Amino acid sequence: MSDDLAKRPSGYPAARTVLITACLAALMVSCGREDSAAAAERKLQCAGPGLETIEQRNDAMEKGYVINRRYDCIDRKSFEAVQRQNAATEQARKERAKEISNTAALRAAPALWAAREGFVTTISVPASGTPLPAPPPQLFVRSDYRNAQDRMLAAFVTPDPGDGQKHPAIVWLTGGDSNSLDDFWSEGPLINDQSASAYRKAGLVMMFPTLRGGNTDTGAKEFFFGEVNDVQAAAEHLAKLPYVDAKHIYLGGHSTGGTLALLTAEASTRFAAVFAFGAVSRIDRYPPSLVPDLGAADSPESRLRSPILWLDGLATPTWLIEGAEAPGNREELEAMCAQTRNPAVQCISVPGLDHFSVLGTVSRVIAARLAVANAGVEFSLRQQDFQRAGSN
């Protein structure tokens, strides 16, 4: 044994162990404090969890958020700023909607309705004479209505579910010959499903009306004029059904049905909201195979059938919807949206979808939200809801 070792106290190894243990413990406490401080700092800098994928980062940036590069998260300050902006926008929308509602209540009638008063159209085309379809009775039953001409017109509605409840409802106007019905209940593929069955499946009562001169009715077609009155009469009939919530009756239509729905919204305040898919801005956009010659574009016959001229007087919340891709009426949508700043009019152009595929995709979203709208949930539909609809 060396002299140095002989001079060390017998308890030296134990003392060294205690010292090392104390140092490690102090180091762990220090690290723990560091981790705790880092977590607290991250909480101050970030809103929500980290962004783990490129899709999450892109989605955050599309919504206007700034990405905190240090923590790879949504920067808290930008999150709070966007939330404040969204809240302010929503509040302004509500205030403007209230203003529109109050203004509409003071008006004797919407601008288009007033302009139509006393005008007698010269357009009169004989009825189509096509037989009425026969949908499966578990899906639709006859519920005919009387129009302003005191004529009984055929219509089909979803039957009473027998639950003793009042349900929201929608009047739906088909494309093509909107006065007549053929097979309106059979579903097609999502890329071209003309049935609008999403509303029925979501629990809404659906009404498919025929209009003057449609199917077996012996009246005459007026092409987007007298038919406006028929749609309103159909809605009043629907409101009287014991299982329908009269305060939550909506109107929707696709293509020519979308144009007629928009004209009806411009001439009436009957509906809780209107959804016009693929409408045109002016009636002369339709070929002679769909609409007869109405004369010059500035004639009363044309003007009273051209939705773009009456958008500013529209008081009912109305969504103009179209696919952004060809084929379709995207230019018509853009023309109407550029024409008015009426906050009652909302425009949605869906990327990746066309005139036909947009109906099934967007209707699913609308139907789900309308199904709960009469339970105190405010209906909302925005362009941002469909930024990537075509890739779903």
KEGUTOR-606401 format. One record per residue (C-alpha): residue number from 1; residue in one letter; x, y, z. Coordinates in steps of 0.25 Angstrom, whole numbers, plus 5000, padded with zeros to 4 digits. Example, Ala and Ser with C-alpha at 12.3 -4.5 7.8 and 13.67 -1.06 7.14 Angstrom:
BEGIN
1|A|5049|4982|5031
2|S|5055|4996|5029
END
This chain:
BEGIN
1|M|5000|5000|5000
2|S|5006|5014|4996
3|D|5007|5025|5006
4|D|4996|5033|4999
5|L|4986|5022|5000
6|A|4990|5020|5015
7|K|4987|5034|5018
8|R|4973|5034|5012
9|P|4962|5032|5022
10|S|4955|5019|5023
11|G|4941|5025|5019
12|Y|4946|5031|5006
13|P|4939|5022|4995
14|A|4926|5024|5002
15|A|4928|5039|5003
16|R|4931|5040|4988
17|T|4919|5032|4985
18|V|4910|5042|4993
19|L|4917|5054|4986
20|I|4914|5048|4972
21|T|4900|5045|4975
22|A|4898|5059|4980
23|C|4903|5065|4967
24|L|4895|5056|4958
25|A|4882|5059|4966
26|A|4886|5074|4965
27|L|4888|5072|4950
28|M|4874|5065|4949
29|V|4867|5076|4956
30|S|4874|5086|4947
31|C|4870|5079|4935
32|G|4856|5077|4940
33|R|4855|5092|4942
34|E|4860|5094|4928
35|D|4850|5085|4922
36|S|4839|5091|4930
37|A|4843|5105|4925
38|A|4844|5100|4911
39|A|4830|5095|4912
40|A|4825|5108|4918
41|E|4831|5116|4907
42|R|4825|5107|4896
43|K|4812|5109|4902
44|L|4813|5124|4901
45|Q|4818|5123|4887
46|C|4809|5112|4881
47|A|4794|5111|4880
48|G|4790|5096|4880
49|P|4799|5084|4877
50|G|4811|5083|4867
51|L|4809|5082|4852
52|E|4814|5069|4849
53|T|4811|5068|4834
54|I|4812|5077|4821
55|E|4797|5076|4820
56|Q|4795|5082|4834
57|R|4804|5093|4831
58|N|4798|5097|4818
59|D|4784|5096|4824
60|A|4789|5106|4836
61|M|4795|5116|4826
62|E|4782|5115|4817
63|K|4774|5120|4829
64|G|4784|5132|4831
65|Y|4792|5126|4842
66|V|4807|5129|4844
67|I|4816|5117|4846
68|N|4825|5117|4858
69|R|4838|5111|4852
70|R|4845|5108|4865
71|Y|4834|5100|4871
72|D|4827|5096|4857
73|C|4814|5100|4862
74|I|4803|5111|4860
75|D|4808|5124|4866
76|R|4799|5128|4877
77|K|4799|5143|4874
78|S|4795|5140|4859
79|F|4784|5130|4864
80|E|4778|5141|4874
81|A|4779|5151|4863
82|V|4772|5142|4853
83|Q|4761|5138|4863
84|R|4759|5153|4866
85|Q|4757|5156|4851
86|N|4748|5144|4849
87|A|4739|5148|4861
88|A|4739|5163|4856
89|T|4735|5158|4842
90|E|4724|5149|4848
91|Q|4718|5160|4857
92|A|4718|5169|4845
93|R|4711|5159|4836
94|K|4700|5157|4847
95|E|4698|5172|4849
96|R|4697|5173|4834
97|A|4687|5161|4833
98|K|4679|5168|4844
99|E|4679|5181|4836
100|I|4675|5174|4824
101|S|4664|5166|4831
102|N|4658|5179|4837
103|T|4659|5186|4824
104|A|4652|5175|4817
105|A|4641|5175|4827
106|L|4638|5190|4824
107|R|4638|5187|4809
108|A|4625|5184|4802
109|A|4632|5174|4794
110|P|4645|5170|4788
111|A|4650|5178|4776
112|L|4647|5167|4766
113|W|4633|5165|4771
114|A|4630|5179|4770
115|A|4635|5180|4756
116|R|4627|5168|4752
117|E|4614|5174|4757
118|G|4604|5177|4746
119|F|4613|5171|4735
120|V|4606|5160|4727
121|T|4616|5151|4719
122|T|4613|5148|4705
123|I|4621|5135|4706
124|S|4612|5123|4706
125|V|4617|5109|4702
126|P|4608|5097|4702
127|A|4609|5086|4713
128|S|4619|5075|4711
129|G|4609|5064|4713
130|T|4619|5054|4719
131|P|4613|5045|4729
132|L|4616|5047|4744
133|P|4626|5038|4750
134|A|4623|5027|4761
135|P|4634|5028|4771
136|P|4635|5017|4782
137|P|4624|5020|4793
138|Q|4634|5019|4804
139|L|4642|5030|4798
140|F|4631|5040|4793
141|V|4616|5041|4793
142|R|4607|5050|4785
143|S|4604|5064|4791
144|D|4598|5073|4781
145|Y|4597|5088|4783
146|R|4588|5099|4777
147|N|4595|5111|4770
148|A|4591|5125|4768
149|Q|4583|5121|4756
150|D|4575|5112|4764
151|R|4581|5100|4757
152|M|4584|5087|4764
153|L|4599|5084|4761
154|A|4605|5070|4765
155|A|4616|5069|4775
156|F|4623|5059|4783
157|V|4628|5059|4797
158|T|4635|5050|4807
159|P|4625|5043|4815
160|D|4622|5047|4830
161|P|4632|5039|4838
162|G|4622|5038|4849
163|D|4630|5043|4861
164|G|4621|5054|4864
165|Q|4632|5064|4861
166|K|4633|5076|4852
167|H|4644|5075|4842
168|P|4652|5085|4833
169|A|4648|5084|4819
170|I|4653|5088|4805
171|V|4646|5090|4792
172|W|4655|5085|4781
173|L|4655|5089|4766
174|T|4661|5080|4756
175|G|4670|5084|4744
176|G|4666|5083|4730
177|D|4651|5084|4728
178|S|4649|5089|4742
179|N|4634|5089|4740
180|S|4633|5074|4739
181|L|4638|5062|4747
182|D|4643|5049|4742
183|D|4652|5039|4751
184|F|4656|5049|4762
185|W|4659|5039|4773
186|S|4669|5030|4767
187|E|4683|5033|4772
188|G|4695|5034|4762
189|P|4710|5034|4765
190|L|4715|5045|4773
191|I|4721|5051|4760
192|N|4707|5053|4755
193|D|4696|5051|4765
194|Q|4684|5059|4761
195|S|4675|5053|4772
196|A|4679|5063|4783
197|S|4676|5051|4792
198|A|4686|5056|4803
199|Y|4675|5065|4808
200|R|4665|5054|4810
201|K|4676|5045|4816
202|A|4679|5056|4826
203|G|4665|5056|4831
204|L|4659|5068|4823
205|V|4645|5067|4817
206|M|4647|5068|4802
207|M|4637|5074|4792
208|F|4638|5072|4777
209|P|4627|5080|4771
210|T|4623|5080|4756
211|L|4620|5094|4751
212|R|4610|5100|4741
213|G|4611|5092|4728
214|G|4619|5081|4734
215|N|4616|5067|4732
216|T|4601|5065|4730
217|D|4596|5079|4734
218|T|4589|5085|4723
219|G|4594|5100|4726
220|A|4605|5107|4718
221|K|4619|5108|4722
222|E|4624|5123|4724
223|F|4639|5119|4726
224|F|4644|5126|4739
225|F|4632|5135|4740
226|G|4619|5129|4745
227|E|4627|5118|4751
228|V|4633|5127|4762
229|N|4618|5128|4767
230|D|4617|5113|4766
231|V|4629|5111|4774
232|Q|4624|5120|4785
233|A|4610|5113|4785
234|A|4617|5100|4786
235|A|4625|5105|4799
236|E|4612|5110|4805
237|H|4606|5096|4803
238|L|4618|5089|4809
239|A|4617|5098|4821
240|K|4604|5093|4825
241|L|4608|5079|4826
242|P|4607|5075|4840
243|Y|4621|5069|4841
244|V|4628|5081|4834
245|D|4634|5093|4842
246|A|4628|5104|4834
247|K|4639|5114|4839
248|H|4650|5105|4833
249|I|4646|5103|4819
250|Y|4658|5104|4809
251|L|4659|5105|4794
252|G|4669|5099|4785
253|G|4671|5096|4771
254|H|4681|5091|4760
255|S|4684|5097|4747
256|T|4671|5103|4741
257|G|4665|5099|4755
258|G|4676|5107|4761
259|T|4673|5119|4752
260|L|4658|5118|4756
261|A|4662|5117|4771
262|L|4670|5130|4770
263|L|4659|5137|4763
264|T|4649|5132|4774
265|A|4659|5137|4785
266|E|4659|5151|4778
267|A|4644|5152|4778
268|S|4640|5146|4791
269|T|4644|5145|4806
270|R|4637|5132|4808
271|F|4649|5123|4810
272|A|4659|5122|4821
273|A|4670|5121|4811
274|V|4672|5118|4797
275|F|4683|5109|4790
276|A|4685|5112|4775
277|F|4694|5102|4768
278|G|4699|5106|4754
279|A|4690|5118|4751
280|V|4692|5127|4740
281|S|4692|5142|4741
282|R|4683|5145|4729
283|I|4672|5137|4722
284|D|4678|5139|4708
285|R|4690|5130|4713
286|Y|4681|5118|4711
287|P|4679|5112|4697
288|P|4666|5112|4689
289|S|4665|5097|4692
290|L|4662|5101|4707
291|V|4656|5115|4706
292|P|4649|5121|4694
293|D|4653|5135|4688
294|L|4649|5146|4698
295|G|4653|5157|4690
296|A|4664|5168|4693
297|A|4672|5167|4705
298|D|4667|5180|4711
299|S|4652|5176|4708
300|P|4643|5173|4720
301|E|4642|5159|4716
302|S|4657|5157|4718
303|R|4659|5166|4729
304|L|4649|5160|4738
305|R|4656|5147|4736
306|S|4670|5151|4738
307|P|4675|5149|4752
308|I|4687|5158|4751
309|L|4678|5170|4750
310|W|4671|5168|4763
311|L|4682|5163|4773
312|D|4683|5176|4781
313|G|4669|5175|4785
314|L|4670|5161|4790
315|A|4667|5159|4805
316|T|4667|5144|4807
317|P|4681|5138|4810
318|T|4685|5132|4797
319|W|4697|5124|4793
320|L|4701|5123|4778
321|I|4709|5111|4776
322|E|4716|5105|4764
323|G|4728|5096|4761
324|A|4741|5103|4757
325|E|4744|5093|4746
326|A|4738|5091|4732
327|P|4728|5088|4728
328|G|4720|5098|4736
329|N|4715|5112|4738
330|R|4727|5118|4746
331|E|4727|5131|4738
332|E|4712|5133|4741
333|L|4715|5131|4756
334|E|4727|5141|4755
335|A|4718|5151|4747
336|M|4707|5151|4758
337|C|4717|5152|4769
338|A|4724|5164|4763
339|Q|4711|5171|4761
340|T|4706|5172|4775
341|R|4711|5174|4789
342|N|4698|5170|4796
343|P|4703|5162|4808
344|A|4691|5153|4807
345|V|4697|5147|4794
346|Q|4709|5138|4797
347|C|4717|5132|4785
348|I|4724|5118|4786
349|S|4733|5113|4774
350|V|4738|5099|4777
351|P|4751|5095|4772
352|G|4753|5081|4766
353|L|4738|5080|4763
354|D|4729|5083|4751
355|H|4714|5087|4748
356|F|4710|5073|4751
357|S|4719|5067|4762
358|V|4718|5080|4770
359|L|4703|5076|4774
360|G|4705|5063|4781
361|T|4718|5068|4789
362|V|4713|5081|4794
363|S|4699|5076|4796
364|R|4704|5067|4807
365|V|4710|5078|4814
366|I|4698|5087|4813
367|A|4688|5076|4817
368|A|4696|5072|4830
369|R|4696|5086|4834
370|L|4681|5089|4831
371|A|4677|5076|4839
372|V|4681|5083|4852
373|A|4678|5097|4848
374|N|4664|5097|4854
375|A|4670|5092|4867
376|G|4677|5106|4870
377|V|4690|5103|4862
378|E|4692|5115|4853
379|F|4694|5111|4838
380|S|4708|5114|4832
381|L|4714|5111|4819
382|R|4727|5118|4814
383|Q|4736|5117|4802
384|Q|4747|5112|4811
385|D|4738|5099|4814
386|F|4741|5094|4800
387|Q|4756|5098|4797
388|R|4759|5084|4795
389|A|4746|5078|4792
390|G|4750|5072|4778
391|S|4761|5064|4785
392|N|4752|5057|4795
END
